Amino acid sequence: MTGKIRVGIGGWTFEPWRGVFYPDGLPQKKELEFASQALTSIEINGTYYSTFKPDSWRKWREETPDNFVFAVKASRFCTNRRVLGEAKDSIGKFLNQGLSELGPKLGPINWQFMATKKFDATDFASFLKLLPETLDGLTLRHAVEVRSPSFVTKEFVTMARDHNVAIVTAKDEAFPEIDERTADFTYARFMATSDDLAEGVSKTELTALGKQARAWAEGGDVFAYFISGAKVRNPAAAQALIKLLAKG
């Protein structure tokens, strides 16, 4: 049985998308509603810098289709610290701000680490133990995005697999790409779209991404996001991949 492939972008508020992705004259308050109908998932990345009230989370749930799912980028206060094993309070504050208001639309949580954070097996294991399996009755799915080459080790991969935590596959030459199945879902971030291509990626690149997404889906659900790169092209790239995958 193959998993469901969801494709989207990071956030939904970006001025250059107006008139390119969003129709001219579309009220800003309607942008999430529009984006959620054109895509199948969105990574909420404002949560990396700020917290939001439960009403905001509830509003996002209500503005999106029933089959839509959000990924959530964890607060930097949980991951940008010297001792990860001391992140318990920060993790609790992040999770309890209102994430459960998304209900079944709550997808995976991306715990992103800076490139300066190197792999310390003991401390990283302590961090993974702090990640709860549930929140207000909802099953949580965790992914870790590491950016230091020191994480390219069998020990890290085994550790993530033992905790059913996905290692984010980052498609960017600046960061190590660890394409290992360590959880019952896959989380990917494509960060190399080109401004001179209408769809952000070439036909060859798009075909390769589609093939890889289908391969990942053999092991469970897939959450893939076009992030950074030529940001103005990311919605077009996501829509192109969704269209390609729909062809079967």
C-alpha positions as CSV (number, residue, x, y, z in Angstrom):
1,M,0.0,0.0,0.0
2,T,1.4,3.4,-1.0
3,G,1.1,6.5,1.1
4,K,-0.4,9.8,0.0
5,I,1.9,12.4,-1.5
6,R,1.2,16.0,-0.4
7,V,3.0,18.9,-2.1
8,G,3.1,22.5,-1.1
9,I,5.2,25.6,-0.3
10,G,6.5,27.4,2.8
11,G,4.0,29.8,4.2
12,W,1.3,31.6,2.2
13,T,2.1,35.3,2.7
14,F,4.6,36.6,0.2
15,E,4.0,39.9,-1.7
16,P,5.7,38.8,-5.0
17,W,3.1,35.9,-5.3
18,R,0.4,38.5,-5.8
19,G,-0.5,38.7,-9.4
20,V,1.7,35.6,-10.1
21,F,0.2,32.9,-8.0
22,Y,-2.6,34.9,-6.4
23,P,-5.0,36.6,-8.8
24,D,-4.9,40.3,-9.0
25,G,-7.3,41.9,-6.5
26,L,-7.5,38.8,-4.2
27,P,-7.8,40.1,-0.6
28,Q,-4.9,39.2,1.5
29,K,-7.2,37.5,4.0
30,K,-8.3,35.1,1.2
31,E,-4.7,34.0,0.3
32,L,-4.7,30.9,2.6
33,E,-8.0,29.8,1.3
34,F,-6.8,30.2,-2.3
35,A,-3.4,28.5,-1.7
36,S,-5.0,25.5,0.1
37,Q,-7.2,24.8,-2.9
38,A,-4.4,25.0,-5.3
39,L,-1.9,22.9,-3.2
40,T,-2.3,19.9,-1.0
41,S,-0.2,21.1,2.0
42,I,1.7,24.1,3.4
43,E,4.5,24.3,5.8
44,I,3.8,26.9,8.4
45,N,7.2,28.5,8.9
46,G,6.2,31.7,10.9
47,T,6.2,29.4,13.9
48,Y,9.9,29.2,13.8
49,Y,10.1,32.8,15.0
50,S,6.8,33.5,16.7
51,T,4.0,31.9,18.7
52,F,0.3,32.2,17.7
53,K,-2.9,32.2,19.7
54,P,-5.3,29.2,19.5
55,D,-7.7,31.3,17.6
56,S,-5.2,31.6,14.8
57,W,-4.7,27.9,14.5
58,R,-8.5,27.4,14.6
59,K,-8.9,30.0,11.8
60,W,-6.3,28.2,9.6
61,R,-8.2,24.9,10.1
62,E,-11.5,26.5,9.2
63,E,-10.2,28.3,6.0
64,T,-8.8,25.1,4.4
65,P,-10.4,22.1,2.7
66,D,-11.1,18.9,4.7
67,N,-8.3,16.9,3.1
68,F,-5.7,19.6,3.6
69,V,-2.7,19.1,5.9
70,F,-0.3,21.6,7.4
71,A,3.3,20.9,8.4
72,V,4.6,23.0,11.2
73,K,8.1,24.4,11.6
74,A,9.1,24.2,15.3
75,S,10.3,27.2,17.3
76,R,14.0,28.0,17.0
77,F,14.1,28.2,20.8
78,C,13.7,24.4,20.9
79,T,16.6,23.7,18.6
80,N,19.0,26.7,18.6
81,R,20.6,25.9,21.9
82,R,23.9,24.5,23.2
83,V,22.3,21.7,25.2
84,L,19.4,20.1,23.4
85,G,18.5,17.9,26.3
86,E,17.4,21.0,28.2
87,A,14.7,21.9,25.7
88,K,11.8,20.4,27.5
89,D,10.1,23.6,28.6
90,S,10.6,25.2,25.2
91,I,9.1,22.2,23.4
92,G,6.1,22.2,25.7
93,K,5.5,25.9,25.1
94,F,5.7,25.4,21.4
95,L,3.4,22.5,21.2
96,N,0.8,23.9,23.6
97,Q,0.3,27.2,21.9
98,G,-2.6,25.8,19.9
99,L,-1.3,23.2,17.4
100,S,-4.0,20.7,18.4
101,E,-6.6,23.2,17.1
102,L,-5.7,22.0,13.6
103,G,-7.1,18.6,14.5
104,P,-6.7,16.1,11.7
105,K,-5.0,18.8,9.6
106,L,-2.0,18.7,11.8
107,G,0.8,17.1,9.8
108,P,4.5,16.6,10.7
109,I,6.5,18.9,12.8
110,N,9.9,20.0,11.3
111,W,12.5,20.5,14.0
112,Q,15.2,22.4,12.1
113,F,18.8,22.8,13.3
114,M,21.3,25.4,12.3
115,A,24.3,24.4,10.2
116,T,26.6,25.2,13.2
117,K,24.9,22.5,15.3
118,K,27.0,19.4,15.1
119,F,26.0,15.9,15.9
120,D,26.4,14.9,19.6
121,A,25.0,11.4,19.9
122,T,24.2,11.7,23.6
123,D,22.7,15.1,23.5
124,F,20.7,14.5,20.3
125,A,19.3,11.2,21.8
126,S,18.2,13.2,24.8
127,F,16.4,15.7,22.5
128,L,14.5,12.9,20.6
129,K,13.3,11.5,23.9
130,L,11.7,14.8,24.7
131,L,9.4,14.7,21.6
132,P,6.0,13.4,22.7
133,E,4.1,10.8,20.7
134,T,0.7,12.5,21.1
135,L,-0.8,16.0,21.8
136,D,-4.4,16.3,23.1
137,G,-5.2,12.9,21.6
138,L,-3.5,13.6,18.2
139,T,-0.7,11.4,17.0
140,L,2.4,13.5,16.4
141,R,4.8,13.0,13.5
142,H,8.3,14.4,14.0
143,A,11.0,15.2,11.4
144,V,14.5,16.7,12.0
145,E,16.2,18.9,9.5
146,V,20.0,18.9,10.2
147,R,22.4,21.0,8.2
148,S,25.9,20.0,9.5
149,P,27.8,17.3,7.6
150,S,28.6,15.8,11.0
151,F,25.2,14.2,10.9
152,V,26.1,12.0,7.9
153,T,26.6,8.9,10.1
154,K,25.0,5.5,10.5
155,E,24.6,6.3,14.2
156,F,22.4,9.3,13.5
157,V,20.3,7.4,11.0
158,T,19.8,4.5,13.4
159,M,18.9,6.8,16.2
160,A,16.2,8.6,14.1
161,R,14.9,5.2,13.0
162,D,14.6,3.9,16.5
163,H,12.4,6.9,17.4
164,N,10.4,6.8,14.2
165,V,11.6,10.3,13.4
166,A,12.0,11.3,9.7
167,I,15.2,12.9,8.6
168,V,14.3,15.8,6.3
169,T,15.7,15.3,2.8
170,A,17.0,18.7,1.8
171,K,17.5,19.3,-1.9
172,D,20.1,22.0,-1.7
173,E,23.8,21.9,-2.5
174,A,24.5,24.0,0.7
175,F,23.3,21.2,3.0
176,P,23.9,17.5,3.3
177,E,21.3,15.3,1.7
178,I,20.4,12.3,3.9
179,D,17.9,10.3,1.9
180,E,17.2,7.5,4.4
181,R,13.9,6.1,5.4
182,T,13.8,6.3,9.2
183,A,10.0,6.8,9.8
184,D,6.6,5.8,8.5
185,F,6.5,9.0,6.4
186,T,8.9,11.1,4.3
187,Y,9.6,14.9,4.6
188,A,11.4,16.6,1.8
189,R,12.3,20.3,1.2
190,F,13.2,21.3,-2.4
191,M,15.3,24.5,-2.2
192,A,16.7,24.9,-5.7
193,T,14.1,26.4,-8.0
194,S,15.2,28.7,-10.8
195,D,13.8,32.2,-11.5
196,D,14.3,31.8,-15.3
197,L,12.0,28.8,-15.5
198,A,8.2,29.4,-15.5
199,E,7.6,26.4,-13.3
200,G,10.8,26.8,-11.3
201,V,12.2,23.5,-12.4
202,S,13.0,21.9,-15.8
203,K,10.9,19.1,-17.2
204,T,13.8,16.7,-16.5
205,E,14.0,17.9,-12.9
206,L,10.2,17.7,-12.5
207,T,10.2,14.1,-13.8
208,A,13.0,13.1,-11.4
209,L,11.2,14.7,-8.5
210,G,8.0,12.9,-9.4
211,K,9.8,9.5,-9.7
212,Q,11.4,10.0,-6.3
213,A,8.2,11.1,-4.6
214,R,6.5,7.9,-5.8
215,A,9.4,5.8,-4.5
216,W,9.1,7.5,-1.1
217,A,5.4,6.8,-1.1
218,E,6.0,3.1,-1.1
219,G,7.1,3.5,2.5
220,G,4.3,5.8,3.7
221,D,2.9,9.3,3.3
222,V,5.1,12.0,1.7
223,F,5.2,15.7,2.5
224,A,7.2,17.7,0.0
225,Y,7.7,21.4,0.0
226,F,9.3,23.9,-2.4
227,I,11.2,26.2,-0.1
228,S,13.6,29.1,-0.8
229,G,15.4,29.1,-4.1
230,A,13.5,31.3,-6.5
231,K,10.7,31.7,-4.0
232,V,8.4,33.5,-6.5
233,R,8.4,30.3,-8.6
234,N,7.7,27.8,-5.8
235,P,3.9,27.7,-6.1
236,A,4.2,27.0,-9.8
237,A,6.7,24.2,-9.1
238,A,4.4,22.7,-6.5
239,Q,1.4,22.8,-8.8
240,A,3.4,21.3,-11.6
241,L,4.5,18.4,-9.4
242,I,0.9,17.9,-8.2
243,K,-0.3,17.8,-11.8
244,L,2.5,15.3,-12.8
245,L,1.7,13.0,-9.9
246,A,-2.0,13.1,-10.7
247,K,-1.3,11.5,-14.0
248,G,-0.3,8.3,-12.2
